[in-house]
Structure formats: structure tokens, C-alpha cells
Amino acid sequence: MINAQDFRNAIISGANNIFKHQNHVNELNIFPVPDGDTGTNMCLTIIGVVENIEKLSKSASVSEIADAVSYASLRSSRGNSGVILSLLLKGFAKHLKNRSEIVANDFVTSLEIGVNNAYKAVSKPTEGTMLTVARVASEKGRGAVEKGNNFVTVMEEVCKGAREALADTPNLLPVLKKAGVVDAGGKGLCLILEGMFSYFRDGVIVSRDINSLSFADDDKFKKETQKFDDDIRFTYCTEFIVSKFVNCDFNPEILRKNLQKIGDCVIVMHDDEVIKTHVHSNNPDKVLSYALAYGKLINVKIDNLEEQNKQIINKSRDNNENNTQEEIKPEKDLGMLAIATGKGIIELFKSLGCDEVLEGGQTLNPSAEQIANAAKRVPAKTVFVFPNNKNILMAAEQAKKLVKNRKLVIIPSRFIPQGIAAAIAFCESYSEEDNFKEMNEAMSKIKTCVITYAARDAEFGGFKIKKGDSLALLDGKLVLVSKNHFESVKKVLTKFASNNCESIDIYYSSDLAYIAEILPSEIKIDSSIDLNFVFGGQMPGEILISLNFS
């Protein structure tokens, strides 16, 4: 049997445990693209819970703490893993009403309610995921309760069940086995349960690290949570053009090999007059020294990738400040809210009539509360929401529960080009139903290709991938691997721009602007296809290709 203070401390202990290991959870990414953010999403979700329960008085009851857990987890949930975690936590609020203490049966019953909530919320539950880990953990706990075991023994069985289920996830999902990893969300849940069990068993809250900070210290804590840039191996992105060659016999492959020794994401493109070069390294001086041996350098640009990443994260944090803005009274029937990142893409959504654009996307998933508050700033009775990312869809659905005086209609856009097509299809004079139909029809005519760099060596989808390779994903499926983005774009346009393709829009990040300069003269596509290059300003190293079919 545990009291309210024990319950509170156990939650903090569980949160600390996943906080310590969030990068490890992020790295359990079955796909070799830089989108491993499961640990971050679960961590930020439960951090919101801890911040809320620490505001309660020391005399708060079990029921009050459970309500605070449910309230905060819904609002701070982000990403599919964070939303599922919030639904699991919601089970405590539902079962622990008017309780002053918790017995083993209460804990297991709460977990069972949460598991039921989570399975119902996922449209197509998949075994071998976080859902399986939660379900097996609750089943193990139920078996221990029926044997009359005490609280600590029951919790030990809960954790044992979670670990066993986690170890089995690769057997249930072949893609995990091939990648040699377990399910990331399941691992995160194990960490939280083990952190809680550690407190129940020893009475000691798991510390985050040697230099652990108090959750109550908001400023220092937020600085700590912003340090999610451990996957940035090299600090500087260096770009330049070599012209007026000193050595007429220069072989660009020699420059490429030299740069690969000191960095990654190396791109060396050339013709008879210039060499366009891009590289990530810790020594831009060495990069430029190598290049100077071959000719004069022009258009030299050096960016600090760590600072760029911090700016992106800070923009996400700024969305929290927007949460304090007053709600806008609806003045029209229909409005639009898009979730996107990148200066050019955001401006495009605004030009298409979106009333609000909430910054967020891959690895920067906004919380349900951020989405809800952005919707409240749309001056319309009905707000169409474009998540534009599959990992934001569930949070957008949860946001509907947080908005009272207007209706949120989620348009299931999984990619930015789909959201753009939906926004173009919007007509203010149409009804909600007709707009919903038109938007979904417009999205069905779009194929999206995302081109990004491989974050690690891997074998996936029949491809052998090296870190730094260029990957092309068509509607989320890996379709080709190349040595650089230029080749990937050429291959995508040649292979997938079929006869019924009416237009192609290519959205590029600032570090890949040269693609728009060089590509038009290098590719051959049907002259009837309208080819457009658009500055998107999305995260460095990413290109979005929108193939628009009739």
C-alpha cells in the first residue's frame, strides 16, 4: 500500500529514468533517417506531468495527483508515443477517484484501463509496439495480484512483463529484427515503469544524472531539455564553389575522398568550369585548405549546425509562449491551421489562406495543448487542421478534447505537400463537409518524396545504406539510395514523373539552394510537366518533392 507522497515521488522517479536515457530511446530507430524522437516525445510528455504535480500542495491526495497527471499528460502529449503514454496515464485518474492510498490491485487496474484506452485510440493497433509492452505488463501484474502478492512484488512482475514483452518485439515485427533493435516506445515505457518500481522498492527517487537539476527550476530545466542535438556529429556545414582551376587535371573524386576523411554529408558536383562542394565537419579551415589547392574559392558559406538546431528547438519552445495569448472570438464559419517548419513553407501556407501556422514537424512534434491553443487563435467556428506529419496526427486528435468553443476537423495530411494541396482546395463558400471531401480528394492526387541523409549505416528495404548516403522516400517508403541529393532528385524525377504527372514542386532547404540552380539543365522530363523550385527553408539537408497527378 502506498500513499499520495509515494505516488508523486514514483512518477518523478519514472520521469527521471527516461530523461536519463532519452537519447538511447531515440537511437532505437528502425529507419536510417534522422527522425528518432520517440524518447524526446515521451520525455517531454511526462515532464509536463511532473511540472504539474509539483505545483500541488504537499497534502494533495492520491485522487488529486491522479487528476493532475491526467490533465497534464493530455496537454503535454506529443508524437504518437507521447499520446499513447498520456492515455496509459489517464487510467490512473479514472480509477483512483477519492482514494487516499493505493493498493496493488489499484495500480494494475489503472494500468489495464490505460491499456484499453490506448488500444481504442489507435486506428490499427500493431503488436510488437509500445501497446504490446503495456498490455503484457498489465497482464503480468494481474497475475501477481491474483496470487495475493504485495505491492512491491506486483510492481516487480509488472516490470518483468514489460521487459519480456520488449525483448519479444523483434519477433512480432520483422522490421525490428532486421534492424537489430527493440521497439523504442516500449523501451521508453519500460524505463518509466522501472523508475517507478525503483522508488517503490528502495524509497529513493532515481536521479537524472550527477549534475541533476530540480524539475521545479524551470529556466535551468528548459535549457537541459534543449540539449537534444547529440546526433549532430559535426558542428560546421561548409559550402563553396571552386573556380579558375589551378590544376587542369584535377580529379574531383580526390577532393571528395579528402573531405570524407574529416567529415560527412559530402557532396562534390562539377562541370568544366566550377566545382560545387558541401560538407559537414569540425574543421572548416581544413576543408577550405584542401579546396584552395585546386583553385579560387567563391560563395563560401559556413554555418554552425548546433546553433541552427538550437534555433529550431527554441522556435518550438516559443510556441509555448503563444499558449498565453488570449483566445480569439470566432468571426467566420471556416478557418485553417497548418503545422509546418521552414520559413518558405510557412509563408506559403499563409499565402494560401491559413489563419495560423504552428511551427513543428519531424523531430519537433508540437504538443496537443500547443495545437489546441493555435486553433483557438483561428477566428473561425470550424478549424481545419493540417498536421502534415504522421507523428502529429494523434496529438492533433487529442487537441480536439482541449477546445470547447469551436470545432476542430483534422485533415489527415502526412506530408507537407499534402497539406499544401488541401489548403489550395479550400473554399470558404463551401460547407465543412464539401471542403473535407475536396481536401481529401486533392491530397489523393499527391505523391511526396522526401530526400534526406542517412543518419547511420543500415540494411533496409533491400538497400545497403552507409551513413551520409542520400535516401529517397516516396510516401514514406524507401525507394532509392544515392551518394548525393543531386543524383537522388534526378533519379526520382526520371523514375516517378509518369505521363499523368501534371506538375512537380521541389522544396529545398537553404543549404541545398544550388540544387535549384543546377538541376534544370541536368534533367530531362516531359515538357508538358510544370517544374517549380520553391525555397522551403526546412531543416538542413532535406528536399521535398511534390508529384502532382491528374
Buried (B, 14 or more C-beta within 10 A) or exposed (E): EBEBEBBBBBBBBBBBBBBBBBBBBBBBBBBBBBBBBBBBBBBBBBBBBBBBBBEBEEEBBBBBBBBBBBBBBBBBBBBBBBBBBBBBBBBBBBBBEEBEBBBBBBBBBBBBBBBBBBBEBBEEEEEBBBBBBBBBBBBBBBBBBEEEBEBBBBBBBBBBBBBEBBEBBBEBBEEBBBBEBBBBBBBBBBBBBBBBBBBBBEEEBBEBEEEBBEBEEEEEBEEBBBEBBEBBBBBBBBBBBBBEBEEEEBEBEBBBEBBBEBBBBBBBBBEEEBBBBBBBBEBBEBBBEBBEEBBEBEEBEBBBBBEBBBEBBEEBEEBBEBBEEEBBEBEEEBBBBBBBBBEBBBBBBBEBEBBBBBBBBBBBBBBBBBBBBBBBBBBBBBBBBBBBBBBBBBBBBBBBEBBEEBBBBBBBBBBBBBBBBBBEBBEEEBEBEEBBEBBBEBBEBBBBBBBBBBBBEBEBBEBEBEBBBBBBBBBEEBBBBBBBBBBBBBBBBEEBBEEEBEBBBBBBBBBBEBBBEBBEEBBEEEEEBEBEBBBBBBBBBBBBBBBBBE
